[in-house]
């Protein structure tokens, strides 16, 4: 089957894959493999498509990019330039966002199990804090009473592509349950907080609009109760992220127009009915913006045929892309230098790690594959490099940004010497 990309920034030119006008063969000849490659144009396009869809229905919109999807400085700078706000879940993400040029007031920190020294860091950086528990709130106001504060609500409605990414519901560790939400706002108000937001996040990788609507109805009801009982007005209402993307060719994407129309239709109706004023409508996409903008290139080094299986052995494993192992996730994989060849054989794609689970794909049809061929793993821009490790003492790979036929190294490949960084021998072992 000849590969025809669903995206214009990925091209089949005479059987070779090009990304944003750059040959992947040229990139790997220069930078070696494994290699992450990101398309700047696609990142910008995804952000603008979402922004424009939302602005059709309401003019007070904030898009908080969920940094945990990809924290490369270049990606953060692109989205800062596009006017994005930023959702951070750790002090490290706040640090990187500030380095990329985000203003503190455009950063919303939403952490769980937050230490006191981390709260102190957040206070000193002056970002907006979204509290996750009564405990966190009480510890925060002992350190500092912020001018503005948000509360993460658990709407007890969760959804997502895997149980590990469902972030609301009765078994979730995230957010404050409905029975305690008003208490949290009361504590904050009595402590002297003047401005408020409200927030939820139900899960990740959702391709249906319905779960978002059900959870939004619940959040708006909770906001109404807080408004009525405490007189609090909300400066912003954050409905979280979770906007999914199709990983399989031909899979139906989230209907962005339906999402925008139904979510904002509900929002406009309820803020009038519940006397909630005109708060900002906020969302927190991460995967939706960067996922399909990235690919992972990996070289075939071994073809192994057993009586039971045919394996393509490559130089990237779950140390660089953990999603297939952690979530059972599917990533479409193509032979980037043989795009016009028909599929002939069924293979498993196996990484180099000393783990039986280091399989990136099972029972996939490919053309004839040879040692030295180049595979491209698609939809690797989100939760790819950012979840990578040095497991099996393998240095992490390089990262490239491409745009309109140009390319730039945005992260250097680690060396063996980098494996020693930060390590030291105790004096009694130095001999």
Backbone torsions as a table, in degrees:
resi	resn	phi	psi	omega
1	UNK	NA	125.0	177.9
2	UNK	-71.6	132.0	-178.1
3	UNK	-76.8	124.2	173.2
4	UNK	-121.4	117.3	-174.9
5	UNK	-73.2	142.7	173.2
6	UNK	-77.3	-6.3	-176.9
7	UNK	-122.2	138.2	-176.5
8	UNK	-70.2	-20.8	-179.2
9	UNK	-79.7	-13.7	172.3
10	UNK	-105.0	122.1	-174.5
11	UNK	-125.9	147.3	169.8
12	UNK	-100.6	104.7	178.6
13	UNK	-110.0	101.8	178.4
14	UNK	55.1	38.5	175.7
15	UNK	89.8	0.3	179.0
16	UNK	-115.0	138.9	179.7
17	UNK	-78.5	132.0	172.0
18	UNK	-118.5	140.7	175.9
19	UNK	-122.6	119.0	-178.8
20	UNK	52.5	39.4	175.7
21	UNK	86.1	6.3	-177.2
22	UNK	-118.9	133.6	178.0
23	UNK	-71.0	130.2	177.9
24	UNK	-70.1	-26.9	176.1
25	UNK	-65.4	-42.4	177.2
26	UNK	-62.3	-42.1	-178.9
27	UNK	-63.6	-44.5	-177.8
28	UNK	-74.4	-28.4	173.7
29	UNK	-63.2	-34.2	-177.3
30	UNK	-88.5	-38.1	-171.4
31	UNK	-113.0	-1.1	178.3
32	UNK	70.4	180.0	177.3
33	UNK	-125.4	162.0	-9.0
34	UNK	-63.3	160.9	-174.8
35	UNK	-154.5	123.4	171.0
36	UNK	-86.6	138.0	178.9
37	UNK	-132.1	131.8	-178.3
38	UNK	-121.8	139.7	177.2
39	UNK	-96.5	115.1	177.7
40	UNK	-62.8	-42.4	-178.3
41	UNK	-61.3	-39.0	-178.6
42	UNK	-69.8	-37.9	176.4
43	UNK	-59.3	-47.8	179.9
44	UNK	-63.5	-41.4	-178.8
45	UNK	-62.9	-44.8	179.5
46	UNK	-62.1	-42.9	179.4
47	UNK	-62.7	-46.1	-176.7
48	UNK	-67.3	-36.6	177.9
49	UNK	-60.6	-43.7	179.1
50	UNK	-67.7	-47.1	179.8
51	UNK	-57.4	-47.6	-176.5
52	UNK	-66.4	-37.2	179.0
53	UNK	-64.2	-41.2	-179.7
54	UNK	-70.5	-41.4	-176.7
55	UNK	-66.9	-15.5	175.4
56	UNK	-65.1	-22.4	-170.2
57	UNK	-118.8	-10.8	-179.3
58	UNK	-167.2	139.8	-172.5
59	UNK	-98.3	-5.5	177.3
60	UNK	-105.7	84.5	-173.0
61	UNK	-118.3	138.4	168.0
62	UNK	-129.6	129.9	174.3
63	UNK	-107.8	110.3	176.7
64	UNK	-92.0	109.1	176.9
65	UNK	-66.8	127.1	179.7
66	UNK	-79.9	99.0	-169.7
67	UNK	-62.8	-25.2	-177.0
68	UNK	-62.1	-18.9	178.3
69	UNK	-67.4	-37.1	-179.7
70	UNK	-168.1	113.8	-176.1
71	UNK	-104.9	18.0	176.1
72	UNK	-58.1	134.9	-176.4
73	UNK	-56.1	-37.7	180.0
74	UNK	-63.2	-40.4	178.0
75	UNK	-64.9	-44.3	179.1
76	UNK	-62.1	-41.0	-179.5
77	UNK	-66.6	-40.2	177.5
78	UNK	-57.5	-46.1	-176.1
79	UNK	-75.3	-31.6	172.2
80	UNK	-60.3	-44.4	-179.7
81	UNK	-65.7	-26.2	178.3
82	UNK	-79.6	-7.5	179.6
83	UNK	95.1	13.0	-179.9
84	UNK	-69.6	152.0	162.0
85	UNK	-90.7	-178.6	-176.0
86	UNK	-140.3	133.9	174.7
87	UNK	-100.2	118.0	-179.7
88	UNK	-115.0	143.2	-179.2
89	UNK	-118.4	5.6	178.5
90	UNK	-152.4	158.0	173.0
91	UNK	-57.6	-33.4	178.4
92	UNK	-62.5	-40.0	177.1
93	UNK	-68.2	-35.9	174.4
94	UNK	-61.9	-46.5	179.1
95	UNK	-56.3	-48.1	-179.3
96	UNK	-65.8	-39.1	178.8
97	UNK	-62.8	-42.5	177.4
98	UNK	-64.1	-39.8	177.7
99	UNK	-64.0	-31.2	179.3
100	UNK	-81.2	-5.5	174.6
101	UNK	104.1	6.4	175.9
102	UNK	-69.2	138.0	173.9
103	UNK	-75.9	143.1	-176.8
104	UNK	-53.5	-38.4	-177.4
105	UNK	-69.4	-11.9	177.7
106	UNK	-98.8	8.2	179.1
107	UNK	-111.5	127.1	175.7
108	UNK	-111.6	119.5	179.1
109	UNK	-93.5	123.1	176.8
110	UNK	-127.3	93.3	-177.8
111	UNK	-114.8	163.0	175.6
112	UNK	-127.0	147.9	-175.6
113	UNK	52.9	53.9	-173.6
114	UNK	-86.7	130.8	178.9
115	UNK	-76.9	160.3	179.0
116	UNK	-65.4	-38.8	179.0
117	UNK	-68.1	-27.5	175.2
118	UNK	-71.0	-40.2	175.5
119	UNK	-61.3	-39.8	178.0
120	UNK	-62.5	-42.0	176.9
121	UNK	-60.3	-44.3	-179.2
122	UNK	-64.2	-39.9	177.4
123	UNK	-61.8	-43.7	-178.7
124	UNK	-68.6	-29.7	177.9
125	UNK	-83.2	-14.0	173.7
126	UNK	69.5	29.8	174.7
127	UNK	-83.2	166.1	177.3
128	UNK	-81.9	132.9	-176.8
129	UNK	-106.7	133.9	177.3
130	UNK	-110.3	106.2	-170.6
131	UNK	-80.4	147.2	-171.7
132	UNK	-109.3	-11.3	-177.8
133	UNK	-158.6	160.0	174.2
134	UNK	-61.9	-39.8	177.7
135	UNK	-56.6	-48.5	-179.4
136	UNK	-61.9	-40.7	179.6
137	UNK	-62.4	-46.8	-178.2
138	UNK	-64.3	-38.9	179.0
139	UNK	-69.5	-35.6	178.7
140	UNK	-63.8	-47.3	-174.7
141	UNK	-72.1	-16.0	171.2
142	UNK	-73.6	-30.2	178.5
143	UNK	-82.4	-44.8	-176.4
144	UNK	-168.6	139.8	174.2
145	UNK	-96.0	110.7	-176.8
146	UNK	-75.1	157.4	174.8
147	UNK	-66.4	-40.4	-177.1
148	UNK	-128.6	144.0	-178.5
149	UNK	-149.5	144.6	174.6
150	UNK	-118.6	157.0	177.9
151	UNK	-120.6	128.7	175.0
152	UNK	-85.0	119.0	-178.8
153	UNK	-97.7	137.1	168.9
154	UNK	-93.5	104.5	-176.4
155	UNK	-75.7	1.1	180.0
156	UNK	61.6	24.0	172.8
157	UNK	-128.1	115.2	-177.2
158	UNK	-121.0	157.7	177.7
159	UNK	-159.6	161.9	178.0
160	UNK	161.1	168.7	-174.7
161	UNK	-79.8	-11.8	-179.5
162	UNK	-156.0	151.3	-176.3
163	UNK	-59.7	-26.9	-178.7
164	UNK	-72.3	-15.0	-177.5
165	UNK	-113.8	10.3	172.7
166	UNK	-83.4	121.0	-168.9
167	UNK	-116.2	17.5	173.9
168	UNK	-146.4	164.5	-177.4
169	UNK	118.9	174.3	-172.9
170	UNK	-65.4	-26.2	-177.9
171	UNK	-98.6	5.7	-175.2
172	UNK	-82.4	143.3	175.9
173	UNK	-82.5	-6.6	-171.7
174	UNK	-96.4	143.8	167.6
175	UNK	80.3	173.8	-179.2
176	UNK	-107.3	128.0	-177.9
177	UNK	-69.1	157.5	-171.9
178	UNK	-52.0	-39.2	-175.7
179	UNK	-63.3	-23.7	-175.8
180	UNK	-109.3	-0.3	-174.7
181	UNK	-64.6	-48.8	-178.7
182	UNK	-60.8	-37.5	178.2
183	UNK	-60.7	-41.1	-180.0
184	UNK	-62.8	-45.9	179.3
185	UNK	-65.9	-35.7	178.8
186	UNK	-64.1	-44.5	177.9
187	UNK	-60.3	-45.0	-178.7
188	UNK	-65.3	-42.1	-179.2
189	UNK	-65.0	-44.1	-179.9
190	UNK	-66.7	-27.5	178.4
191	UNK	-75.7	-17.5	177.2
192	UNK	116.5	6.6	175.4
193	UNK	-65.3	135.0	-173.8
194	UNK	-104.3	-32.0	-174.0
195	UNK	-124.6	147.2	-170.8
196	UNK	-137.2	150.4	167.3
197	UNK	-127.8	171.5	174.8
198	UNK	-140.2	148.0	-167.5
199	UNK	-147.5	152.3	168.2
200	UNK	-150.0	163.2	171.8
201	UNK	-153.5	124.1	-170.7
202	UNK	-102.9	-16.4	-178.9
203	UNK	156.7	-173.7	-170.1
204	UNK	-130.7	147.3	174.4
205	UNK	74.7	37.1	-176.2
206	UNK	-91.7	127.8	-176.8
207	UNK	-108.1	-0.1	178.5
208	UNK	-112.7	143.8	-178.4
209	UNK	-75.7	-29.4	-170.0
210	UNK	-56.6	-45.7	-180.0
211	UNK	-59.8	-35.6	177.7
212	UNK	-63.4	-41.0	-178.5
213	UNK	-65.8	-45.9	-178.9
214	UNK	-61.0	-44.1	-179.4
215	UNK	-69.6	-38.0	179.3
216	UNK	-63.7	-40.3	177.1
217	UNK	-58.5	-42.5	-179.4
218	UNK	-66.7	-44.7	-179.5
219	UNK	-62.1	-41.1	-179.6
220	UNK	-66.3	-36.4	175.5
221	UNK	-63.9	-42.4	178.9
222	UNK	-65.0	-41.3	177.4
223	UNK	-61.6	-38.4	177.8
224	UNK	-61.8	-44.3	179.7
225	UNK	-62.2	-43.9	179.3
226	UNK	-64.2	-42.3	179.5
227	UNK	-61.2	-44.7	-175.9
228	UNK	-71.4	-38.0	-174.1
229	UNK	-86.0	-29.0	-175.2
230	UNK	-118.8	-7.2	-179.7
231	UNK	72.8	18.2	-177.3
232	UNK	-81.9	135.9	171.8
233	UNK	-106.1	143.0	-176.9
234	UNK	-100.0	127.6	176.6
235	UNK	-75.1	-34.5	176.3
236	UNK	-147.0	154.5	175.3
237	UNK	-128.2	119.3	-172.8
238	UNK	-107.8	117.1	-175.8
239	UNK	-96.2	13.2	172.4
240	UNK	75.2	-173.8	-179.8
241	UNK	-107.5	-136.8	179.0
242	UNK	96.5	-0.7	179.6
243	UNK	-63.4	117.3	-173.1
244	UNK	-84.8	166.1	175.0
245	UNK	-130.5	150.4	177.2
246	UNK	-76.2	129.4	177.5
247	UNK	-96.2	-23.4	179.8
248	UNK	-98.4	140.9	176.0
249	UNK	-60.1	131.2	-180.0
250	UNK	88.2	-8.0	178.5
251	UNK	-69.8	139.5	-176.4
252	UNK	-73.0	125.8	-179.7
253	UNK	-76.8	167.3	170.9
254	UNK	-59.6	133.2	178.1
255	UNK	-78.2	97.9	-173.1
256	UNK	-65.2	-37.6	179.9
257	UNK	-66.6	-42.1	177.6
258	UNK	-64.5	-43.5	178.5
259	UNK	-57.2	-49.7	-176.4
260	UNK	-65.3	-46.2	-177.4
261	UNK	-65.0	-46.2	-176.1
262	UNK	-73.6	-42.9	-179.5
263	UNK	-63.9	-45.8	-176.4
264	UNK	-79.1	-26.7	172.3
265	UNK	-63.8	-45.8	176.2
266	UNK	-62.1	-45.2	-177.7
267	UNK	-59.7	-49.9	-178.4
268	UNK	-62.6	-40.6	-179.4
269	UNK	-64.1	-45.9	-174.3
270	UNK	-75.9	-32.8	179.0
271	UNK	-68.2	-27.8	173.7
272	UNK	-73.6	-48.3	-177.5
273	UNK	-62.2	-38.8	-175.2
274	UNK	-95.1	5.5	180.0
275	UNK	54.8	51.1	-178.3
276	UNK	-97.8	8.3	178.0
277	UNK	75.8	-143.9	179.4
278	UNK	-129.0	67.8	-179.1
279	UNK	-71.5	161.0	171.2
280	UNK	-68.1	137.9	172.3
281	UNK	-92.6	121.9	-174.3
282	UNK	-121.8	145.2	172.0
283	UNK	-133.9	161.6	-174.0
284	UNK	-129.9	63.8	179.6
285	UNK	-76.6	142.7	172.4
286	UNK	-126.8	-66.6	178.5
287	UNK	-52.5	-44.1	-175.5
288	UNK	-58.0	-32.0	-175.1
289	UNK	-86.4	-38.2	-169.9
290	UNK	-114.6	-13.6	-170.5
291	UNK	-59.6	-59.3	-174.5
292	UNK	-77.4	-2.6	177.1
293	UNK	-81.7	-6.7	-174.7
294	UNK	-123.7	146.6	173.1
295	UNK	-131.5	156.8	174.0
296	UNK	-115.5	120.8	179.4
297	UNK	-97.1	132.9	-177.5
298	UNK	-142.4	142.2	-174.8
299	UNK	-93.6	138.7	173.9
300	UNK	-76.9	121.7	178.6
301	UNK	-113.4	-16.7	-176.0
302	UNK	-146.0	134.6	165.6
303	UNK	-113.1	118.4	-177.1
304	UNK	-121.4	124.8	179.3
305	UNK	-116.7	120.6	176.9
306	UNK	-111.0	173.2	175.8
307	UNK	-63.5	-11.2	-172.8
308	UNK	-118.4	-26.8	-172.0
309	UNK	-147.0	157.5	167.9
310	UNK	-116.1	125.5	-176.3
311	UNK	-113.6	136.9	165.6
312	UNK	-101.4	113.1	178.3
313	UNK	-91.9	126.4	-176.5
314	UNK	-123.9	171.2	-175.2
315	UNK	-94.7	7.8	173.6
316	UNK	-115.4	133.8	177.7
317	UNK	-127.5	-162.8	-178.8
318	UNK	-74.0	-3.1	168.3
319	UNK	-66.1	-24.5	-179.9
320	UNK	-108.4	-29.2	177.5
321	UNK	-139.5	98.3	-172.1
322	UNK	-89.0	-12.5	-172.3
323	UNK	-57.2	-43.3	179.7
324	UNK	-59.8	-33.6	-179.5
325	UNK	-83.3	-44.3	-175.1
326	UNK	-72.5	-39.9	-174.3
327	UNK	-114.6	-1.4	-171.1
328	UNK	64.7	28.9	-171.8
329	UNK	-75.7	147.6	175.9
330	UNK	-95.9	131.3	168.9
331	UNK	-126.2	126.8	177.7
332	UNK	-68.7	137.4	-177.5
333	UNK	-126.9	135.4	-179.8
334	UNK	-128.0	155.4	173.7
335	UNK	-86.1	102.7	-165.2
336	UNK	-68.3	-19.0	178.6
337	UNK	-106.4	8.5	179.0
338	UNK	-139.4	47.7	-172.8
339	UNK	-68.7	-21.1	-176.7
340	UNK	-96.1	2.2	-177.7
341	UNK	-86.0	140.7	179.1
342	UNK	-71.4	152.0	177.4
343	UNK	-71.6	131.1	-174.5
344	UNK	-124.4	-33.0	-172.0
345	UNK	-132.3	160.7	175.8
346	UNK	-111.2	127.7	-175.7
347	UNK	-130.8	159.9	158.6
348	UNK	-98.4	141.8	176.2
349	UNK	-101.1	116.1	-172.3
350	UNK	-115.0	136.9	177.3
351	UNK	-85.7	-178.4	-173.7
352	UNK	-93.1	3.8	-174.8
353	UNK	-78.4	152.0	178.1
354	UNK	-82.8	66.9	179.5
355	UNK	-149.8	131.1	176.8
356	UNK	-63.1	-25.9	-179.1
357	UNK	-80.8	-0.4	-177.2
358	UNK	-80.0	66.8	178.8
359	UNK	-121.0	121.8	-178.3
360	UNK	-87.1	-23.4	178.6
361	UNK	-159.3	145.1	179.8
362	UNK	-121.7	137.8	172.5
363	UNK	53.1	52.1	179.8
364	UNK	-102.5	138.0	174.6
365	UNK	-78.9	133.9	178.0
366	UNK	-138.1	159.6	166.9
367	UNK	-67.2	177.5	173.7
368	UNK	-55.6	125.3	-175.9
369	UNK	-112.7	138.8	-177.2
370	UNK	-126.1	153.9	175.2
371	UNK	-59.7	132.9	-174.8
372	UNK	100.8	-14.7	176.8
373	UNK	-66.5	164.4	-175.8
374	UNK	-118.1	122.0	175.6
375	UNK	-100.6	143.8	174.3
376	UNK	-116.5	121.9	176.6
377	UNK	-95.8	117.0	-173.0
378	UNK	-85.3	166.9	178.3
379	UNK	54.2	48.3	-176.9
380	UNK	-111.8	12.0	-177.3
381	UNK	-78.0	-18.2	179.1
382	UNK	-116.1	135.2	178.1
383	UNK	55.8	38.3	175.7
384	UNK	-106.9	-94.5	-179.6
385	UNK	-57.2	-35.7	-174.6
386	UNK	-63.2	-21.2	177.8
387	UNK	-105.6	10.7	-176.2
388	UNK	-76.2	166.4	-177.3
389	UNK	-147.8	177.9	174.9
390	UNK	-103.4	28.7	-178.6
391	UNK	-57.0	144.9	-171.3
392	UNK	63.1	21.2	-178.7
393	UNK	52.3	47.8	176.0
394	UNK	-106.3	119.8	177.8
395	UNK	-59.8	146.1	179.4
396	UNK	-74.5	157.8	-170.9
397	UNK	-87.0	175.5	177.8
398	UNK	-83.5	169.0	-179.3
399	UNK	-139.2	137.3	-175.5
400	UNK	-124.2	141.4	170.3
401	UNK	-109.3	133.3	179.4
402	UNK	-121.2	150.1	178.7
403	UNK	-161.4	120.3	173.0
404	UNK	50.8	45.8	177.4
405	UNK	84.8	-3.1	177.4
406	UNK	-104.8	158.7	177.1
407	UNK	-146.0	154.5	-179.7
408	UNK	-147.3	139.6	175.0
409	UNK	-74.3	118.9	-179.2
410	UNK	-110.0	-7.8	173.9
411	UNK	-151.9	124.6	-177.9
412	UNK	-74.8	149.0	174.0
413	UNK	-68.3	135.9	176.7
414	UNK	-71.4	151.8	177.4
415	UNK	-105.4	171.7	174.7
416	UNK	-60.2	-34.2	178.3
417	UNK	-62.7	-29.1	178.6
418	UNK	-65.5	-21.4	176.6
419	UNK	-66.5	-21.0	-179.8
420	UNK	-90.5	-9.9	-173.3
421	UNK	-59.3	124.7	178.4
422	UNK	87.2	-10.9	-179.7
423	UNK	-86.9	150.2	174.9
424	UNK	-153.3	151.3	177.1
425	UNK	-89.4	139.6	171.5
426	UNK	-65.4	153.6	-173.0
427	UNK	-59.0	-30.3	-177.9
428	UNK	-75.6	-9.6	176.5
429	UNK	-102.8	-1.2	-178.5
430	UNK	-85.3	100.8	178.3
431	UNK	-156.0	NA	NA
